[in-house]
Structures are given as C-alpha cells and as structure tokens.
C-alpha cells in the first residue's frame, strides 16, 4: 500500500489558516489596523465598501517596509516581533504570529504600497490567491497602504455565509471602536461607501469615549485608577442609572489588547452589587497593565482570550478598584454616623424655646355645598344622638340593621338631581364587571370556573407587538405630533443603523428627520406611546434591535418586538378598573393571547376545584 500522508501546498494551507484568522471582513480590518499600530503610525485611515466585502483599505503613516520585508510579510510565519520561544512571554505588540497577511492574501486580491522615510521610491506588490501577480517600484507616500478586494472570491462557500451588509458593517464598527479606544493618542478616520462615519483626533480617553458613543456619555462616566505591585488599572465606568438592558459598551484591555473575559466581567458586576437595577449591565472601559510574563495571550487565533498566572488576585483588585470609584464619587450609598441626616449643619439651629408648633385655623361652620340659597330644613336622627350608656347595650347588633324607612330617609338627605342626572345614574341591566390589581403587577378577573391571573406587562407587550406587526405590514402607523420636537444624538454606528431601518421606523408611527451629521429630530411618536422620553425610547429600541440573537425573526419582527418591550407598561403601574378592562379586551383580541414575547404564559387560570383542594375541601 502506498503512502497516503502528504504535505499540503502552501496555497491550501493558507486558506485553512484563513478560516481561523479571517472569519469575516471585520477580522481582516482588525489585523490590518493592528499592523499599522505596530508600525508606529499616529494617523490611520480605514476605507471600506459593501461592508468590507468589496474593499478594505488601511492607510497609515508608519515606518513602512523595505522591498524584502514587503515580499516576506505575505509568507507564513514571517514576523518581526519574535525571534525565540521566550519572546512569546514578553509581547507588547498587537500582531506577532505572522499568519494574518498570508491568510488574507490567500482569499482575496491584495495590493500593497509601502515606503520607508529614508527611501526615495516605494514598493508595490499585487497578489491574488497567494500568487504574486506583479511587484515593481513606484512613488508612494511614507508609510503603508494595503487594499483587500473581493474577500473570499475563491471560496464561494465562505462568502455565502457572510451576513447582510448592515450586520457585517456593525462587526467592522465594533472592531474599529475597540482599536480606537485602546489608542486615543492616534488619529483615526473611518469611511464607509464614501461617507465618513468617524473622525477621531488625538485626544484623552474620556474624549475618545464621547466621540465614539455620543455626547450624552460625557455625564455618564466615573474614572477608575488603581496602582498595585501586581497590575495597574485605569479607565472609566458608567453610573448605575445609565445601565442598559443589554450588554453594550463593555471593554477590557490587557496591555492595550482587547479581550473577552467573563471572569473579569463578573468582578465588575460584583462591585455594582445592590446599586445596579435588575437585569441591567453597566458601561465600562478598563485598561489593565500587567507584566507580559504573568499572562499568556497565545491561546486563541484571534488573540481575544488570555490566561493569567494569578487570576484570583486580579479579580480582587479589579473589584476593589471599581467599588472604590463608585463610593469615591458618591455613586454608591454611604452612611455618615457623625452627622444627623435630618438637619443641615450649614444652618445654625434655633434654641428650643424659640421653636413653636404650627397652628391650623379653620371655620367649623364652613359648608362647601352652601351657595347662599335657602334650603328646606330636614330632620335626621343620627345614632350619635342616642342616649349613651357606659355599659354595652344588650341589643347592640340591631345598630347595624338598616330598615327600609331609614334607607329612604338617608337618601332624601342628598341634593335633588336633575332628570338628566337621574337617567345617567340609573343602574344598567348588566352590572359592570370588576377587576382587581395585585401588587400593581397582576390583574385578577373572576370567571365562571374560578379566576384568571394576568401578567399586565406581558399582556401589554403582546398587544403592542401584534399591533406594530400589523402596522409594519400595512406600512401605515398612527402617529401623534410632538408639541416640542426633540433631538436625538446618536453615535455614527447607530445613526447608520437608523438610516437603514428608517422606512420601518416611519411605519411604526415615528416621524424622524436627519439634522446634522449624527442627529435626528423627532417630530412625532406612535399614538399608543404615552409619557415617554423620545430620545430614550429610540435609544432603547436600537439597543434591543442590535442585540437580539433570535435569527428566526425578520427585521420587522425584531423591530416590533423591541418597541413593544420598551413601550409596554412596567410592573408597579397602577391601573383603574376601566384600564384593566380595556387591557383584557385587547389581549383576547390578539392572535396569541396566552403566550408572551419570551414564550412564557401571560394568563394563569385557577379553578374552584384547585382552590378547594388547596383548602382541603372535598365538596
């Protein structure tokens, strides 16, 4: 039998490696921008088309490459950062494996233009599928420009697995934001399909956060800083009142490298214990500086996971630093046992003999129903006029018996109504059904076989969801004009998302119009939304829409679900009998009244038989 094990050709090996390193356009963006940072650039420009599927171009003013380096950078395991195995535990740069450029060149058309400052001419190299098409000297600015075109052109199966342009663009923006946050000392710009989404000058970290996520974040940030012999921590955390229902802006950087670490995330959430609203997640942008020999970053192809030598100590220090910042800036509740909270120490209290109790004056003969006209005198014998005795009378129970004559006499004391009023207050043949609200969360309704218990929030969510779905299908939602139009400031990523789903937002009843680069004016909101903040409801709508992971839902269903969840009445909302009756009527008019948007029951029915069994009754 002949030998069956053979060495793979380099082109095939590179395509296999690309499956680990380059999963989507955002992966290529990450690798190219990290290379630009490692080259010492302080001015980096990112240009993409079709969310990176057609073009990804990164232009930097770094050190550039020589002719030999420009050719070697596309070879597998070619790197300038490592010379021996020990160097893996002293890495301070972003890229170091030497696989990124070879992997990208294996699955795309790549053009490289580079020149060192000391050279007069630069080098141009064109590669298609790991094969060098041409290489020649040419005029080029100092630094490097890399263009990646037609990603996955030779692997159509991989290209077919890419998502829509909007989804892929959000992934690219996520990678761009992570790199821009890690390096506020570098100028970044980001252009997508000819539009500039980000223009970030060199600035401090706080200003970089505000430029990336919006001006509203300027008032949400609390600084964190801790220096120890094990590690140093700096950055910002968000105030608890601005926490979101979904995991949004949460960033960990270890030695300026973005990582994902549930263990450290738990440390931050633990520091927020008892001051964070339920089911919400805080903002944080935290940088951990640690000795590279104490960590191992070579555990994942994308370099987003790290192993620590002493993770328990890091957990304790991080939790303590966040908790101290929350207390230092008066975010967490504190107690001062040396001061009486009921008095203001800045005001000198009066002597006790000068303090007088407040007095109330009133007219005991005041009658709010007396309009000055004479009324016939009526006599009425009240129980208080009866002879009082010190002992309990033997016939005390007869005091609670109202005779027919007494009832008529009491009714005669009321003012006489007009004929129209009498007609209005006459009882109907069918008495009005009464509902009861339990802890302002559940509605109790009596039925023939027992009673129903209805979750008022889940019921309202179901009603609004089906209503918004119908409006989206008809492309016509009722809207109410805002008396004072509000402005909504969005970050560039959310602004681009609104532009994409603007027809659906208009169909729901919102009236938005662009105003400036990243701002919308809200002229109207859906008619069923009451007592809401326009900017908050739109921000929450976008946040839920971005982070919904149910792939079975269409874009319209996701949008309707997000708005229904945010616009529904919340637990603790008091409803009158008319409001509860209306809610129940609208619920049973839905197609699926029994199931909530999360798949849980909306209505629980308890029969008389079940109650009898609970009380141990047999009949």
Buried (B, 14 or more C-beta within 10 A) or exposed (E): EEEEEEEEEEEEBBBEBBEEBBBBBBBBBBBBBBBBBBBEBBBBBBBBBBBBBBBBBBBBBBBBBBBEBBBBBBBBEBBBBBEEEEEBBEBEBBBBBBBBBBBBBBBBBBBBBBBBEEBEEBBBBBBBBBEEEEBEEEEBEBBBBBBBBBBBBBBEEBBEEBEEBBEBBBBBBBBBBBBBBBBBEBBBBBBBBEEEBBEBEBBEBBBBBBBBBBEBBEEBBBEBEBEEEEBBBBBBBBBBEBBBBBEBBBBBBBBBBBBBBEEBBEBBBEBBEEBBEEEBBBBBBBBBEBEBEBBBBBEEBBBBBBEBEBBEBBBEBBBBBBBBBBBEBEBBEEEEEEEEEEEEEEEEEEEEEEEEEEEEEEEEEEEEEEEEEEEEEEEEEEEEEEEEEEEEEEEEEEEEEEEEEEEEBEEEEEEEEEEEEEEEEEEEEEEEEEBEBEEEBBBBBEEEEBBBBBBBBBBBBBBBBBBBBEBBEEEEBEBBEBEEBBEBBBBBBBBBBBEBBBEBBBBBBBBBEEEEEBBBBBBBBBEBBEEBEBBEBBBBBBBBBBEBEEEEEEBBBBBBBBBBBBBBBEEEBEBEEEBBBEBBEBBEEBEEBEBBBEEEEBBEBBEEEEEEEEEEEEE
